[in-house]
Amino acid sequence: MIEILERTKEFKAETALVVEEKEITYSDLHLQSDLIASYLLNNKEDLYEEPIALLIEPDERYINALWGIWKAGGIAIPLSLSAKQDELEHFLSDTRAKRIICSKTYRNNVNSSVFKNIDLIFLEDLELKELKNLPSIETERKAMILYTSGTTSKPKGVVSTHENIRSQIATLVEAWQWKKEDHIPLFLPLHHIHGIINSLLSPLYQGAKVTMLGSFNFSRLSKEMIKNDFSVFTAVPTVYFSLIENLEKNNHRELIEKFKNMRLMMSGSAALAPEIHKKWKNLTGQEILERYGMTEIGMALSNPYIGKRKPGFVGVPLPKVEVRLEDETGKEISTEGVAGEILIKGPQVFKEYLNQPQKTLESFTNSWFKTGDIALIEDGYYKILGRDSIDIIKSGGYKISALEIEDTLLKNQKIRECAVIGLDDDKWGEIIGVALVTTDNKDLDLDEIQKWCSKDLSDYKLPRRVLILDNLPKNSMGKITKKKIKSFFN
């Protein structure tokens, strides 16, 4: 039995989704997903973990197809609507998916070689009338494959079971006190865990309402904000950058009031600089709740819903999640202020990397998942220093957090966005490179940046090379892609 789907049947005539002012009930979702499951089964009793990809716009058809795949016993593979051909080729060959459920967005792409030998199921063309007996699905069956961002290698397929997903959702419902009365705007991409689990499935688990807005657009969001009484809001840091920029430039008093009245505002998928925390609180009175998670584990750490929230920190372990720090020798770190790799254990941790048994084996030690992220603890709260592979710069014998330098730089009013990376150097091992986007094309030079940093950081942390860009390259979640920035320096 898929517990999260059985639970939502209780809400029947309650509104689950709002799409283009159309209200879709929980009963509507279950009927349509039952019909899709029946279609997918055809003459079979069970799909027995057949991988089926999704290329669907973010509306009710997405959840109909996702639930339909699960109800038929398949594995759902949500793909990015903006994925490039080589990315799609990798995802489809890696998963061996032979069917893709599509919406009209991809109707013009059917002749692409990437879809050769793939059965494209266009939802608009289906006449769904027949309901069949659906299989009983055990909780340990595979449910979903999401792909990592691939910052250092090709994206890896993260395989999660129905129990992994249920655990991730139940943890967030308890920690963030999701209620049936909640209403959330959804504008995050639905091929990432932030959008799927945090913004969509968690509220639905409690019978709450989700207004689906497509991709982030300030004008559309502001109109919906004025029209509705949203209670929960979750976004990536670049969305908060955009909101602050628009709210400061224009007199959006009514919109600011709407933000003030929310019960919970969160940020994730990348570090949110303390300077942005401060600006947002000054504007709206809201203390953003920052948390930490990744594709493989869902959410693991969070600032408390009730209690002190520390800007620049990701809080404490979530319910039923075990967290520890280890040094480079594998020894547990019990002293505060000492950096180490985050290890996670719990029922929400993924099953395996698809087709990579050796990588899966190497990623665990005594059932603890090694995240590759470096953190330290201060006053019981975890602080992320960065990804060991890209955010921890090893220079002159020191381990330097790129995130700390970025936070310092953002305090400079001339800097709108920045990214700090390590660049190979014969003498130092790595030197510090900084890519900047300036505010209103203001002039900056290296001396000024170094003087600014020296207020807060010791000399060895000063940026050694600077590149000023019009825009920093980002992925679909709005995260700055540091791998691409390195190529600019070269």
N, C-alpha and C positions, 0 to 999 in steps of 0.2 A: 504494500500500500504506500502510495506517495503522500505522506502525511500533510505536506504543505498544501496540496491540492484538495485533499479531503476536508481539511479545515476550512478552506475558503467557500466550500459548498454551503456552510452555515449562513452565509451573508446574503444569499439569494437575490432579493430585489434591491439590495443596497447598491448605490453607485460605486463601481470600482474604478473606472477610467472616464476621463473627460477628454474628448478629441474633437477639435474644431467645434466646440460648444455642444457636441453630441454626447449624451451620457450613456455609458455602457455598464450594465449591471453585472454582478458576479454570475448570475444565472446565464446571461448572454455569453460570457466568456466560456463557461463550462459547456454550453450547448455547441458553440462553434468549435471549440477544441476537441469535443467528442466526435464531431463530424469529420474534422481533419484527421484525427487518429484513425477513424474507420476507413477513410480514403487511403491513408498510408498503409494500413494493414492489407487492403485488398483481399486476397484469399488466405492470408496468414492469420494465425492465432496470436502471434507475438513477433515483434521485430528483433528480439534478442540482441539488443545493443547495436543495431545498424546505425552507422553515423549518417546524420542528415544535416546539411548546412542550412543556415538562414541568411538571406540577404533581403531584409524587409525594413521598410521605413518605420520609424518609431510611432506606431499607432496601435489600435486594438488588434490588428492582424499579427503583430509581433507576438503578443502574449498568446493569441489563439494558436499560432504555429508552435511556439515553444511548449505550451502545455500539451498540444496535440502529439508532438513527437514523444514526450515523456509518457503520455497515456498509452501510446502504442508500443512502448518498450524500447524506443530508440534513444540514441545519444544526440543531443542538440549541439550544433557548432555555430554559434552566432559570429558572423563575419562583419567586418567594417564595410559600410557603404562606400567609403572612400579608398578602399584597398586598391593598390596598384596590381597590374597583371601578374608580375613576378611573385607578389605576396599571395595572391589568390592561388596561383599555381602551387606554391609551397603548401598552403593550408589544405588544398584539396588532395594533393598527392600524399601528404603526410597522414591525413585521416582516412584516405581511400573512400571518401564520400562519393556516392554515385547519384545522389539526389540532392537538389537544392530547392528549397521553398523560397520563391521570389515574390516581390511586389513590382509594381509598374516601373520603378526606378531602373530596373535592369532589363526591361523589354528590348531596348536598343542594343544591348550587349550580347545577344544570344549568338551572334556569329563569331564572337571572339574565340580564338583557339583554346583559351583556358577552359571553355565549357564543352570541349569535345568529349563525347562519350558520357556526358552528364545529363541526367533527366531533370530539366528545368520545370518546376511546378509553379505556374503563375496563379496566385490566389484569385485574381480577378476573373480567371477563366473557369474556375471550378464550379460545378453545380453540386453542392454538398447536400444530399438528402438522406442517405442511408446511414442508420446508426447500427453499429455492430457491438457484440460483446467484447469488452476490452480486457486485456490481460491484467493479472495481479502482479504488481512490480515490487520486488524485494528492495529494501532500503539500501543494501550494499551494491546494487547494480549501478553501473556507470551511467551518469546523467548528462554531463556537459563537458565539452572541451573548449577552453579559452586559451588564446595564445598570448604569451608574454610579449613585452615590448621589444625584446631582442636588442638590448643596448650594447651587448658585447659579442653576440653571435646571432645565428638565425633564431627567430622566435620559436619557443618550445611550446608544445601542446600540453596544457595542464588538465589532467583528467580528474574530475570530481564525481563522487557518488551522490545519490539522493540523500544519504545520511550526512555527508559533508555539507551539502547545501542547506539542509534543514538545520544543522547545528549552527552554521553561520548566521542564518536568519534569526533563530531563537535567541542567540546571544545578543544580537543587536536590539531585538524587541525588548528584552529585559534591561539592557544597559541604557538605552535611549528612551525607554518608556513610551513606545509606540502605542497609540490609542485608536480606537474605532473612529473617533471624531477628527482625527488628523487629516490634513489635506496638504499635499506636496506638489510643487511644480517640477516636472522632469524634463531636463534639457541635456542630460549627459548621454554619451553614446552607449548603445546597448550591445556592445561587444566587449565591454569591460566590466569588471566586478563591481565597481563603484555605481555604475548605472543599473546593472541587472539586480544585484543583491541589495545594496543600500537604498536605492531610490525607487525601485519597482517592487521586488518581491517581498521586502520587509513590510512596507505599508499594507500590501495586499494580504499578507499573513494575518494582520489584525483587523481586516475589514475597513481599512482607511481608503481615502480617495486620492487618485493620482491624475493630475492634469498633464497630458503629454504635449510638449511644445516643440518637438523636433530639436534641431541643434540650437545652441545658445544664440539669441538675438536680443539685444538690450531693449529695442523698441517693443518687440512682441512681449517679452517678459514683463516690462513695466506696465503695459496695458492689462495683462492678466493679473498682475499684482494688485493694481488698483481695483479691478473688478471682483477679485476673490479675497477671502480671508484665509490665506495659507498659514499653516501653523509650523511647518518644518521646511527647512531649506538646506540643501547640501550642494556643494560646488567644488570646483578645482580652483587653485590660487589665481589663475589667469582671469577667471570670471570675477573674482573679487577686485582684481586690478581694474577691470573694465567698469565694474559698478562704481567703484570709488571715483574713477576718472569722470564718468558721466554725472554722478551726483554732485561732485565738486564744481563742475563747469556750469551746471544748470540748477535752477532752484526747484528741485523735486521734493517739495515739502510733504505732499500727500504720499509719495512713494516711500520716503524715509519713515513716515509714520507706520506704514505697512510693515516695514522691516522691524521697527521697534516692537510691534505687537506679536511677533512670532515667539513661540515657546522654545525653539531650538534652531540654531544655525550652525552648520558644520563645514569643515574643509578637509580635503584629502587628495590622494593620488600624487601629491608632491608637497614639499615643505612650504609652509606659509610663514613668511618672514614676520618676526615680532613687530616690525614697523607697520606691516599691513594690519595686524591685529589691532594695534593702537589707533590707526586711522579709521578702521571700521567701527570701533567702539566710540570714538569721538563723533562719528557721523550718525550712528544709529542707536547707541547705547547697548548694542549686543556684544556679548563676549563669544567669539567664535569658538566652537568646540573642535579641536584638532584631534585626529586619531591616526593610527598607523595600521596598514594592512598591505597585502599583496595578492596577486592572482592565486598563488598556491595555498593561501591560508585564510582568505577572507580578511576580516578585521581581527586584530590581536590586542591592540592597546588603544586606550581612549582616555581623554580627559573626562572627568566625571560629569554626568548630567546635573547632579546636585553636588555642589562642593567646588573647591578651588580649581580654576582652569589656568594653566600656566602657558602664556605665549612662548612659542619656541619649543614646547615640550608636547609629547604625544600621550602623556598620562600614564595609566597603570593597566595591568592585564585585565581584559574583559572576562566576564563570567565563564568558567569552565575552560579557560585558556591558561596554559602554563608557559612562562617565559623565563629564560635565563640568559646571562651573558657569559661568553667564553673568550679566553685569550687565544693567542696563536698556537699554543701547545694543547688546547682542548681543555684547559683547567677552568673551572667555574670562577667567575669574578664576583666576589661578595662585598667588595669595598666600593662605596659611592665615589663618583668622580673619576673612575678608571674605565677607559673605553674598551669595548669588546664586541664580538659578533653576537647578534640576536639569534637565539634558538627558540623554536616554538614547538609545543606539543599540545594536542587536543583533538577532539572528534571532528573539528572543522578543517583539519589539514588534508590536503589533496591526496589522491590515491597514488598517482604516478605521473611521470613525464611520458607522453605518447612515443612509443617506439624507441625509447632511450633508457633501457634498463640499467646501464652502467651509470648514466647521469643521475637517475633516480637513487641508486645505491649510494653514490658519492654525496648526495644532498642530505642524507640522514646519518645521524650518529646516535645509536641506542634509542631509536624511535623519535629523536629530536630532529626537526627540520632546520637546516642551516640556511638562514635567509640571505646571507651575504651583505646585510646591512649592519653598520657599526653604530653603537649607541653607548651612552653612559647614563647613570642614575644620579639625580640630585634631589634630596628630600623626598625620596620614594617615587619620583616621576622620571620617566624615561625621556631622554633627549636624543633624537636621531642626528648623528654626525654626517651620515651620507652612505652611499653605496660604496662598498670596499673597492669595487672595480672602476669607479669613475668619480666619486665624490671625496674619497680620501686620497690626498696628494702626499706622496712620500718624497720629501725634499730635504736634503742635508741631514738625514737621520731623524727628521721629525715626521710625524703623521699629522697632516693639517686638514681640517674640515673645510671643504669648499663652501658648505652651507653657511658657516659662521662668517666667512669673508663676504658672501653675498648679502647677508643680513646687514653687515656694517656698511657696505656700499649703498644699499637702498635707503639708508638714512640721509644720504646726500640728495638734496632737492633737485639737482641737475640730472639725476639718474632715475629713469622710469623702470627699466628692467635690466637684469644682468645675469650672467652665468660665469662661474669660475671653474676652470679645468686644470689638470696637470699636463704639462707638455714635456716630452722627453728632453733631457739635457745631460751632456757628458759629465759635467762637474757636479751638479746637484742631484742627479738622478731624475728629478722632475723640477721644473720651474712653474710658477703660477701664471696662468693666462686668464685674462678677463675679457669677456665680450659684453658690450654695453649697448643699450638703447637709451639715448638721452631724452630729456624732457624738452619739448619744443625746440629741438635742434640746437641746444645750448652747447657751447664749446667746452671740451674737457681735454686735459693732457695728462700724461703719466705722472708728472711731478705732483699735480694737484690730487690725483687719486691716491698716491702713496702717502701724502701728508694727511689726507682724510683718514685713511686706514690706520695710520700710526696713533691716532687718538685712542683707539680701542684695541689694536692688535700689536703684538710684538714684531720687531723688525723682520724676522724670518718669514712672516706671513704676508709681507707686502707684495702686491701684484708686480710681476716683472715684465709682462707683455700685455698690451691692451689692444683690442680691436673694437672699433665703434661701427655698429651695424644699424641699418634702418629698422630691421625687425629680426628678432632671434628666431631661428627655425624651431618649430614645435610639432609634436605629434597630435593625433586626433583628440587627446585628452587635455591639450593645452600645456603639456609638459615640455619644457625646453629640451631639445635633443642635443645633448652635449657631444655626442659622437659626431654629429654633422658639424658642430662648431669647430672641432679639432681640425677638420679638413680645411676650414677657412684660414686657420693659422698656417697650415702647411702650404 
